[in-house]
Amino acid sequence: MLIYKVLRPAEWRELESRGESPGSPADRADGYVHFSTAAQLEGTLARHYRAERALVLAALDPDALGPALRWEPARDGSLFPHLYRPLARADVIWTRPLADGPDGPLAPPDLA
């Protein structure tokens, strides 16, 4: 199983150039980097990225992130992965651009 981080273009550039990033403004405010599972990604995109374009999707292995990754309940009780350290470029297994749909970015249909 992989987990996923949605990155705006400037966030992706920061991760690429610095080698690590504290994440999005929401991540910085909350004190951890937010991730989604494949099943959660569509809801994350609809809730937080509807007006965004040119997004990058990064895939990570949750087991490789060690104890800094915690699975914590959201308001609806579902568990979301949160990373309590900066996201490192070395953590990322692969990236791909997200397609822009008429109502916002589209989750790739082939995620597992």
C-alpha positions in Angstrom: 0.0 0.0 0.0 1.1 3.5 -0.8 0.1 6.9 0.6 -0.2 10.1 -1.4 0.7 13.7 -1.1 -0.9 16.4 -3.3 1.6 19.2 -4.1 1.0 22.6 -5.6 3.6 23.5 -8.2 5.5 25.8 -5.8 5.4 23.1 -3.1 6.8 20.6 -5.5 9.6 23.0 -6.7 10.5 23.6 -3.0 10.8 19.9 -2.3 12.9 19.4 -5.4 15.2 22.3 -4.8 15.7 22.0 -1.1 15.4 18.3 -0.7 12.7 18.6 2.0 9.7 20.6 2.8 7.4 21.3 5.8 4.5 21.0 3.3 1.6 23.2 2.4 0.4 26.2 4.4 -2.2 23.9 6.0 0.6 21.4 6.9 2.7 24.1 8.4 -0.3 25.4 10.4 -1.2 22.0 11.7 2.3 20.9 12.5 2.4 17.8 10.3 2.3 16.8 6.6 -1.1 15.5 5.5 -1.4 12.4 3.3 -4.2 10.4 1.8 -4.7 6.8 1.0 -5.9 5.8 -2.5 -9.4 5.5 -1.2 -9.3 9.0 0.4 -7.6 10.9 -2.4 -10.7 11.8 -4.4 -12.3 13.3 -1.3 -9.1 15.2 -0.5 -9.0 16.7 -4.0 -12.6 17.7 -3.9 -12.4 19.2 -0.4 -9.1 21.0 -0.5 -7.9 21.4 -4.1 -11.0 22.0 -6.2 -9.8 25.3 -7.6 -6.2 24.2 -8.0 -4.5 23.3 -11.3 -1.2 21.7 -12.3 -0.9 19.6 -9.2 1.6 16.9 -8.6 0.8 13.6 -6.9 3.6 12.0 -4.9 3.5 8.4 -3.8 5.2 7.2 -0.6 5.7 3.9 1.3 4.2 4.4 4.7 6.4 1.7 6.3 9.5 3.5 5.2 8.5 6.7 7.0 9.0 5.1 10.4 7.5 6.3 13.7 7.1 9.9 12.5 4.1 8.7 10.5 0.9 8.5 12.6 -2.6 7.3 11.5 -5.0 9.7 13.1 -8.8 10.0 13.0 -10.5 12.7 10.9 -13.9 14.2 11.9 -15.7 11.3 10.3 -13.5 8.8 12.2 -11.5 7.5 9.2 -7.8 7.3 9.8 -5.5 9.6 7.8 -1.7 9.4 7.6 0.1 12.4 9.1 3.9 12.9 9.0 5.4 14.6 12.0 8.6 15.7 10.3 9.4 17.5 7.1 8.7 15.6 3.9 12.0 14.6 2.3 12.5 14.2 -1.5 14.1 10.8 -0.7 10.7 9.7 0.8 9.0 10.0 -2.6 8.8 6.8 -4.7 7.3 8.4 -7.7 5.4 11.5 -8.9 3.0 12.2 -11.7 1.0 15.3 -12.7 -2.7 15.2 -11.9 -5.1 15.7 -14.7 -7.4 18.8 -14.6 -11.1 17.9 -14.9 -14.0 20.3 -15.3 -14.7 20.3 -11.6 -11.1 20.2 -10.4 -8.1 17.8 -10.3 -8.8 14.2 -11.0 -7.6 11.3 -9.0 -5.8 8.7 -11.1 -8.0 5.6 -11.5 -5.1 3.1 -11.2 -4.0 3.8 -7.7 -3.8 1.0 -5.2 
